């Protein structure tokens, strides 16, 4: 017996709606990123080979840092990236 797959008219429109929602979310996210001030970017750890680095200043963190990577990074943020500190004062060594 031959089986014919009938196209589901609701499935296609739901798929189209999902794609439209995904595209809209992507557009909103990209606009939000484009509107951000790069000097006010949230510091985070970025991968650099075997090291992790601060996304703002590039300070390296070894993978075996003690007590943990998150504690070391939090301490770095507290010391090097005080709230309200500008990138100019950070680069001039005014910590």
Residue pairs with C-beta under 8 A, 6 or more apart in sequence:
39 86
39 87
41 55
41 56
43 54
43 55
43 56
43 77
43 81
44 54
44 55
45 52
45 53
45 54
45 55
45 61
45 69
45 73
46 52
46 53
46 54
46 55
48 60
50 62
50 63
51 60
51 61
51 62
51 63
52 60
52 61
52 63
52 69
52 73
53 59
53 60
53 61
54 61
54 73
54 76
54 80
54 81
56 81
56 87
56 90
57 80
57 81
57 90
59 76
59 80
61 69
61 72
61 73
61 76
63 69
65 72
66 72
79 95
80 90
80 95
81 90
82 95
